[in-house]
Amino acid sequence: MSFYKNHLFFCLNERDDGGECCSTVAAPLFEYAKKQAKALDLHGGRGKARINRAGCLNRCDHGPVCVVYPSGTWYTFIDEADIDEILSEHLHHGREVKRLKIA
């Protein structure tokens, strides 16, 4: 068994030329996700989730994006309600959030 039950990576890439990228929307929602996951006791050590920042995940056309492993489920999101749903449904209950899932 993996140390973490789930590992959630948020694309927080920033382009050198100042062009549009996931980080603009994702950065504050990444911080929100970490705070909420801790409050819900989802984030932490063995058997829990880990939430990390990532560089470019090359899914810019769907951005902002995050990916949950080990399932390899990709999500897009736009607000705190979307993050709450990903945390509750996927990380807590183990169910994919179909409306936010990208292929």
DSSP file (Angstrom, degrees, kcal/mol; ACC not computed):
  #  RESIDUE AA STRUCTURE BP1 BP2  ACC     N-H-->O    O-->H-N    N-H-->O    O-->H-N    TCO  KAPPA ALPHA  PHI   PSI    X-CA   Y-CA   Z-CA
    1    1 A M              0   0    0      0, 0.0     4,-0.1     0, 0.0     2,-0.0   0.000 360.0 360.0 360.0 140.9    0.0    0.0    0.0
    2    2 A S        -     0   0    0      2,-0.2    45,-0.3     1,-0.1     4,-0.0  -0.347 360.0-119.4 -67.9 152.7    1.2    3.5   -0.8
    3    3 A F  S    S+     0   0    0     43,-0.1    44,-3.2    44,-0.1    45,-0.4   0.933 102.2  47.6 -59.3 -46.6    1.9    5.8    2.1
    4    4 A Y  S    S-     0   0    0     42,-0.2    45,-0.2    43,-0.2    -2,-0.2  -0.768  72.6-147.4 -97.1 142.4   -0.8    8.2    0.9
    5    5 A K  S    S+     0   0    0     43,-2.3     2,-0.3    -2,-0.4    44,-0.2   0.912  88.5   7.4 -69.0 -43.5   -4.3    7.1    0.0
    6    6 A N  E     -a   49   0A   0     42,-1.0    44,-1.7    64,-0.1     2,-0.4  -0.979  62.4-156.2-138.0 150.0   -4.5    9.9   -2.6
    7    7 A H  E     -aB  50  69A   0     62,-3.1    62,-2.9    -2,-0.3     2,-0.6  -0.986  12.8-163.1-128.0 119.1   -2.0   12.4   -4.0
    8    8 A L  E     -aB  51  68A   0     42,-3.1    44,-3.0    -2,-0.4     2,-0.5  -0.910   3.7-167.1-110.1 117.7   -3.5   15.6   -5.5
    9    9 A F  E     -aB  52  67A   0     58,-2.7    58,-2.2    -2,-0.6     2,-0.5  -0.907   3.9-158.8-108.4 128.7   -1.3   17.7   -7.7
   10   10 A F  E     -aB  53  66A   0     42,-2.5    44,-2.5    -2,-0.5     2,-0.6  -0.907  21.7-125.0-104.1 128.7   -2.4   21.2   -8.7
   11   11 A C  E     +a   54   0A   0     54,-2.2    44,-0.2    -2,-0.5    54,-0.2  -0.627  37.1 166.6 -70.0 118.1   -0.8   22.8  -11.8
   12   12 A L        +     0   0    0     42,-3.0    44,-0.1    -2,-0.6    -1,-0.1  -0.087  16.9 155.1-123.6  32.6    0.7   26.1  -10.6
   13   13 A N        -     0   0    0     42,-0.3    10,-1.3     1,-0.0     2,-0.4  -0.306  26.6-160.5 -63.4 141.7    2.8   26.9  -13.6
   14   14 A E        -     0   0    0      8,-0.1     2,-0.3     9,-0.1    42,-0.1  -0.996  16.1-132.0-123.8 127.1    3.7   30.5  -14.3
   15   15 A R    >   -     0   0    0      4,-0.5     3,-1.6    -2,-0.4     6,-0.1  -0.576   7.7-136.5 -81.8 139.1    4.8   31.5  -17.7
   16   16 A D  T 3  S+     0   0    0     -2,-0.3    -1,-0.1     1,-0.3     0, 0.0   0.810 105.7  54.1 -61.2 -31.6    7.9   33.6  -18.1
   17   17 A D  T 3  S-     0   0    0      1,-0.0    -1,-0.3    -3,-0.0    -2,-0.0   0.433 116.1-113.3 -85.8   2.0    6.2   35.8  -20.7
   18   18 A G    <   +     0   0    0     -3,-1.6    -2,-0.1     1,-0.2     3,-0.1   0.558  64.9 153.3  79.5   7.2    3.2   36.5  -18.4
   19   19 A G        -     0   0    0      1,-0.2    -4,-0.5    -5,-0.0    -1,-0.2  -0.136  55.8 -70.3 -66.8 165.4    0.9   34.6  -20.6
   20   20 A E        +     0   0    0     -6,-0.1     2,-0.3     3,-0.1    -1,-0.2  -0.282  66.1 156.8 -57.4 134.3   -2.3   32.9  -19.4
   21   21 A C    >   -     0   0    0     -3,-0.1     3,-1.0    -6,-0.1     4,-0.4  -0.956  55.2 -95.9-154.3 170.1   -1.7   29.8  -17.3
   22   22 A C  T >> S+     0   0    0     -2,-0.3     4,-3.0     1,-0.2     3,-1.0   0.823 108.2  74.4 -60.0 -33.9   -3.3   27.7  -14.6
   23   23 A S  H 3> S+     0   0    0    -10,-1.3     4,-2.2     1,-0.3    -1,-0.2   0.796  81.8  68.6 -55.6 -34.0   -1.6   29.5  -11.7
   24   24 A T  H <4 S+     0   0    0     -3,-1.0    -1,-0.3   -11,-0.2    -2,-0.1   0.910 120.3  17.1 -53.8 -47.7   -3.8   32.6  -12.0
   25   25 A V  H <> S+     0   0    0     -3,-1.0     4,-0.9    -4,-0.4    -2,-0.2   0.817 126.6  55.7 -90.9 -37.7   -6.9   30.7  -10.8
   26   26 A A  H  X S+     0   0    0     -4,-3.0     4,-2.8     1,-0.2     5,-0.2   0.818  90.8  69.7 -72.7 -33.5   -5.3   27.7   -9.3
   27   27 A A  H  X S+     0   0    0     -4,-2.2     4,-1.8    -5,-0.3    -1,-0.2   0.925 104.7  38.8 -57.4 -51.9   -2.9   29.3   -6.8
   28   28 A P  H  > S+     0   0    0      0, 0.0     4,-2.0     0, 0.0    -1,-0.2   0.853 117.7  51.1 -68.1 -29.8   -5.5   30.6   -4.3
   29   29 A L  H  X S+     0   0    0     -4,-0.9     4,-2.5     2,-0.2    -2,-0.2   0.801 105.2  56.4 -76.5 -28.1   -7.6   27.4   -4.8
   30   30 A F  H  X S+     0   0    0     -4,-2.8     4,-2.2     2,-0.2    -1,-0.2   0.940 109.7  45.7 -61.3 -48.4   -4.6   25.3   -4.1
   31   31 A E  H  X S+     0   0    0     -4,-1.8     4,-2.2    -5,-0.2    -2,-0.2   0.900 113.0  50.5 -62.4 -41.0   -4.2   27.1   -0.7
   32   32 A Y  H  X S+     0   0    0     -4,-2.0     4,-3.0     1,-0.2     5,-0.2   0.919 108.5  52.2 -61.8 -44.3   -7.9   26.7   -0.1
   33   33 A A  H  X S+     0   0    0     -4,-2.5     4,-2.8     1,-0.2     5,-0.2   0.906 109.9  48.5 -60.8 -43.0   -7.7   23.0   -0.8
   34   34 A K  H  X S+     0   0    0     -4,-2.2     4,-2.0     2,-0.2    -1,-0.2   0.929 113.6  46.8 -63.2 -44.7   -4.9   22.4    1.6
   35   35 A K  H  X S+     0   0    0     -4,-2.2     4,-2.2     2,-0.2    -2,-0.2   0.933 115.8  44.7 -62.7 -47.0   -6.7   24.4    4.4
   36   36 A Q  H  X S+     0   0    0     -4,-3.0     4,-2.1     2,-0.2    -2,-0.2   0.900 110.9  53.1 -65.9 -42.1  -10.0   22.6    3.8
   37   37 A A  H  <>S+     0   0    0     -4,-2.8     5,-3.2    -5,-0.2     6,-1.2   0.891 110.9  47.6 -62.3 -39.0   -8.4   19.1    3.6
   38   38 A K  H ><5S+     0   0    0     -4,-2.0     3,-1.3    -5,-0.2    -1,-0.2   0.921 110.9  51.1 -65.9 -43.2   -6.6   19.7    6.9
   39   39 A A  H 3<5S+     0   0    0     -4,-2.2    -2,-0.2     1,-0.3    -1,-0.2   0.833 112.5  46.5 -62.8 -32.5   -9.9   21.0    8.5
   40   40 A L  T 3<5S-     0   0    0     -4,-2.1    -1,-0.3    -5,-0.1    -2,-0.2   0.375 113.8-119.4 -89.8   3.5  -11.7   17.8    7.2
   41   41 A D  T < 5S+     0   0    0     -3,-1.3    -3,-0.2    -4,-0.2    -2,-0.1   0.834  83.4 117.0  59.2  35.8   -8.8   15.6    8.5
   42   42 A L      < +     0   0    0     -5,-3.2     7,-3.6    -6,-0.2     2,-0.4   0.674  58.4  70.6 -97.4 -24.1   -8.1   14.4    4.9
   43   43 A H  B    S+c   49   0A   0     -6,-1.2     2,-0.3     5,-0.2     7,-0.2  -0.783  74.9  60.0-101.5 133.8   -4.6   15.8    4.7
   44   44 A G  S    S-     0   0    0      5,-2.0     3,-0.1    -2,-0.4     4,-0.1  -0.953  78.4 -15.9 159.1-135.0   -1.7   14.4    6.6
   45   45 A G  S >  S-     0   0    0     -2,-0.3     3,-2.1     1,-0.2    -1,-0.2   0.291  93.2  -2.8 -90.6-148.7    0.2   11.2    7.0
   46   46 A R  T 3  S+     0   0    0      1,-0.3   -42,-0.2   -42,-0.1    -1,-0.2  -0.070 128.5  10.0 -48.5 131.1   -0.2    7.5    6.3
   47   47 A G  T 3  S+     0   0    0    -44,-3.2    -1,-0.3     1,-0.3   -43,-0.2   0.472 112.1  92.2  79.7   2.6   -3.5    6.6    4.7
   48   48 A K  S <  S-     0   0    0     -3,-2.1   -43,-2.3   -45,-0.4   -42,-1.0  -0.414  80.7 -83.2-112.7-168.6   -4.6   10.2    4.1
   49   49 A A  E     -ac   6  43A   0     -7,-3.6    -5,-2.0   -44,-0.2     2,-0.4  -0.662  26.6-152.4 -98.8 154.4   -4.2   12.6    1.2
   50   50 A R  E     -a    7   0A   0    -44,-1.7   -42,-3.1    -2,-0.3     2,-0.5  -0.995   7.7-157.1-123.0 132.3   -1.3   14.8    0.2
   51   51 A I  E     +a    8   0A   0     -2,-0.4     2,-0.3   -44,-0.2   -42,-0.2  -0.953  21.4 172.0-114.9 121.8   -1.9   18.0   -1.7
   52   52 A N  E     -a    9   0A   0    -44,-3.0   -42,-2.5    -2,-0.5     2,-0.3  -0.879  31.8-117.8-129.7 157.2    1.1   19.3   -3.7
   53   53 A R  E     -a   10   0A   0     -2,-0.3     2,-0.3   -44,-0.2   -42,-0.2  -0.633  31.8-169.2 -85.7 151.7    1.9   22.0   -6.2
   54   54 A A  E     -a   11   0A   0    -44,-2.5   -42,-3.0    -2,-0.3     3,-0.1  -0.946  19.7-121.3-135.7 158.4    3.2   20.9   -9.7
   55   55 A G  S    S-     0   0    0     -2,-0.3   -42,-0.3     1,-0.2   -43,-0.2   0.072  74.7 -27.5 -76.1-159.7    4.7   22.7  -12.6
   56   56 A C        -     0   0    0      1,-0.2    -1,-0.2   -44,-0.1   -42,-0.0  -0.323  51.1-169.6 -59.2 128.8    3.1   22.6  -16.0
   57   57 A L        -     0   0    0     -3,-0.1    -1,-0.2    -2,-0.1     9,-0.0   0.292  40.1-120.6-100.4   6.2    1.0   19.4  -16.4
   58   58 A N  S    S+     0   0    0      1,-0.1     3,-0.1     2,-0.0    -2,-0.1   0.802  86.4 108.6  59.0  34.0    0.5   20.1  -20.2
   59   59 A R    >   +     0   0    0      1,-0.1     3,-2.7     2,-0.0     4,-0.4  -0.107  30.5 138.3-123.1  33.4   -3.3   20.2  -19.9
   60   60 A C  G >   +     0   0    0      1,-0.3     3,-1.2     2,-0.2    -1,-0.1   0.771  62.4  66.1 -52.4 -33.5   -3.5   24.0  -20.5
   61   61 A D  G 3  S+     0   0    0      1,-0.3    -1,-0.3    -3,-0.1    -2,-0.0   0.662 110.4  37.1 -66.8 -14.5   -6.5   23.6  -22.8
   62   62 A H  G <  S-     0   0    0     -3,-2.7    -1,-0.3    13,-0.1    -2,-0.2   0.370 105.7-171.4-111.2   0.9   -8.5   22.4  -19.8
   63   63 A G    <   +     0   0    0     -3,-1.2     2,-0.1    -4,-0.4    13,-0.1   0.058  53.8  48.1 -62.5 160.7   -7.0   24.6  -17.2
   64   64 A P  S    S+     0   0    0      0, 0.0    13,-0.9     0, 0.0     2,-0.3   0.585  84.8 172.1 -69.9 151.5   -6.9   25.2  -14.4
   65   65 A V  E     - D   0  76A   0     11,-0.2   -54,-2.2   -54,-0.2     2,-0.3  -0.902  24.1-178.5-132.1 157.3   -6.3   21.5  -13.7
   66   66 A C  E     -BD  10  75A   0      9,-2.1     9,-3.0    -2,-0.3     2,-0.4  -0.956  15.0-147.5-143.3 161.3   -5.4   19.1  -11.0
   67   67 A V  E     -BD   9  74A   0    -58,-2.2   -58,-2.7    -2,-0.3     2,-0.5  -0.996   4.3-147.9-135.4 138.4   -4.8   15.3  -11.0
   68   68 A V  E  >> -BD   8  73A   0      5,-2.8     5,-1.7    -2,-0.4     4,-1.5  -0.910  27.7-128.5-107.4 126.7   -5.5   12.8   -8.3
   69   69 A Y  E  45S+B    7   0A   0    -62,-2.9   -62,-3.1    -2,-0.5    -2,-0.0  -0.912  79.4  29.4-114.6 148.6   -3.3    9.7   -8.0
   70   70 A P  T  45S+     0   0    0      0, 0.0    -1,-0.2     0, 0.0   -64,-0.1  -0.975 126.3  48.3 -88.6  -2.9   -3.3    6.7   -7.8
   71   71 A S  T  45S-     0   0    0      2,-0.1    -2,-0.2     1,-0.1   -65,-0.0   0.757  95.3-136.0 -70.3 -22.6   -6.5    6.8   -9.9
   72   72 A G  T  <5 +     0   0    0     -4,-1.5     2,-0.5     1,-0.2    -3,-0.2   0.828  43.4 164.2  70.5  31.2   -5.1    9.2  -12.5
   73   73 A T  E   < -D   68   0A   0     -5,-1.7    -5,-2.8    28,-0.0     2,-0.4  -0.739  24.5-152.4 -89.3 124.7   -8.3   11.3  -12.4
   74   74 A W  E     -DE  67 102A   0     28,-0.6    28,-2.2    -2,-0.5     2,-0.3  -0.789  15.0-175.7 -99.2 137.2   -8.0   14.7  -14.0
   75   75 A Y  E     -DE  66 101A   0     -9,-3.0    -9,-2.1    -2,-0.4     2,-0.3  -0.949  17.8-154.8-130.1 151.2  -10.2   17.6  -12.9
   76   76 A T  E     +D   65   0A   0     24,-2.2     2,-0.3    -2,-0.3   -11,-0.2  -0.838  22.3 178.2-111.6 160.9  -10.8   21.2  -13.9
   77   77 A F        -     0   0    0    -13,-0.9     3,-0.1    -2,-0.3   -48,-0.1  -0.987  25.8-174.5-159.3 155.8  -12.2   23.7  -11.3
   78   78 A I        +     0   0    0     -2,-0.3     2,-0.3     1,-0.3    -1,-0.1   0.537  67.8  14.2-131.3 -15.8  -13.1   27.3  -11.1
   79   79 A D  S  > S-     0   0    0      1,-0.1     4,-1.7   -50,-0.0     3,-0.5  -0.908  82.4 -86.2-153.4 178.3  -14.1   28.1   -7.5
   80   80 A E  H  > S+     0   0    0     -2,-0.3     4,-2.9     1,-0.2     5,-0.2   0.831 119.8  60.7 -61.8 -34.0  -14.1   26.9   -3.9
   81   81 A A  H  > S+     0   0    0      1,-0.2     4,-1.9     2,-0.2    -1,-0.2   0.891 104.3  49.9 -62.0 -38.6  -17.3   24.9   -4.4
   82   82 A D  H  > S+     0   0    0     -3,-0.5     4,-2.2     2,-0.2    -1,-0.2   0.920 111.6  48.0 -64.6 -43.2  -15.6   22.8   -7.0
   83   83 A I  H  X S+     0   0    0     -4,-1.7     4,-2.7     1,-0.2     5,-0.2   0.921 109.5  53.0 -62.9 -44.3  -12.7   22.2   -4.7
   84   84 A D  H  X S+     0   0    0     -4,-2.9     4,-2.7     1,-0.2     5,-0.2   0.895 109.7  49.4 -57.5 -40.0  -15.1   21.3   -1.8
   85   85 A E  H  X>S+     0   0    0     -4,-1.9     4,-2.7     2,-0.2     5,-0.6   0.900 110.6  48.7 -68.7 -40.6  -16.7   18.7   -4.1
   86   86 A I  I  X>S+     0   0    0     -4,-2.2     5,-1.8     3,-0.2     4,-1.3   0.921 114.8  46.0 -64.0 -43.9  -13.4   17.1   -5.2
   87   87 A L  I  <>S+     0   0    0     -4,-2.7     5,-1.6     3,-0.2    -2,-0.2   0.940 119.8  39.3 -64.2 -47.4  -12.3   16.9   -1.5
   88   88 A S  I  <>S+     0   0    0     -4,-2.7     5,-1.7    -5,-0.2     4,-0.2   0.964 125.8  32.4 -68.7 -53.3  -15.6   15.5   -0.3
   89   89 A E  I  <5S+     0   0    0     -4,-2.7     6,-3.0    -5,-0.2     5,-0.3   0.960 130.8  26.1 -73.9 -52.4  -16.5   13.2   -3.2
   90   90 A H  I  X<S+     0   0    0     -4,-1.3     4,-0.9    -5,-0.6    -3,-0.2   0.968 129.3  34.0 -82.0 -52.9  -13.1   11.9   -4.4
   91   91 A L  I  4<S+     0   0    0     -5,-1.8    -3,-0.2     2,-0.1    -4,-0.1   0.878 131.0  29.9 -74.0 -36.1  -10.8   12.2   -1.5
   92   92 A H  I  4<S+     0   0    0     -5,-1.6    -3,-0.2    -6,-0.3    -4,-0.1   0.930 134.9  23.6 -87.7 -50.2  -13.3   11.4    1.3
   93   93 A H  T  4<S-     0   0    0     -5,-1.7    -3,-0.2    -4,-0.2    -2,-0.1   0.572  95.5-124.7 -97.2 -10.4  -15.8    9.1   -0.4
   94   94 A G     <  +     0   0    0     -4,-0.9     2,-0.4    -5,-0.3    -4,-0.3   0.722  65.6 131.1  76.0  20.5  -13.7    7.7   -3.3
   95   95 A R        -     0   0    0     -6,-3.0    -1,-0.2    -7,-0.1    -2,-0.2  -0.909  57.7-121.5-110.7 133.0  -16.1    8.8   -6.0
   96   96 A E        -     0   0    0     -2,-0.4     2,-1.0    -3,-0.1     3,-0.1  -0.378  19.1-126.8 -66.8 147.9  -15.1   10.7   -9.1
   97   97 A V    >>  -     0   0    0      1,-0.2     3,-1.3    -2,-0.1     4,-1.1  -0.813  25.9-169.9 -96.5  95.0  -16.7   14.0   -9.7
   98   98 A K  T 34 S+     0   0    0     -2,-1.0     3,-0.4     1,-0.3    -1,-0.2   0.826  78.6  58.3 -59.7 -37.2  -18.0   13.5  -13.2
   99   99 A R  T 34 S+     0   0    0      1,-0.2    -1,-0.3    -3,-0.1    -2,-0.0   0.739 115.3  36.4 -69.4 -20.3  -19.0   17.1  -13.9
  100  100 A L  T <4 S+     0   0    0     -3,-1.3   -24,-2.2   -18,-0.1    -1,-0.2   0.511  92.9 111.6-105.1  -8.4  -15.4   18.3  -13.3
  101  101 A K  E  <  -E   75   0A   0     -4,-1.1     2,-0.3    -3,-0.4   -26,-0.3  -0.403  48.2-162.6 -72.0 139.9  -13.6   15.3  -14.8
  102  102 A I  E      E   74   0A   0    -28,-2.2   -28,-0.6    -2,-0.1    -2,-0.1  -0.910 360.0 360.0-119.5 152.2  -11.6   15.8  -18.0
  103  103 A A              0   0    0     -2,-0.3   -28,-0.1   -30,-0.1    -1,-0.0   0.450 360.0 360.0 -83.0 360.0  -10.3   13.1  -20.3
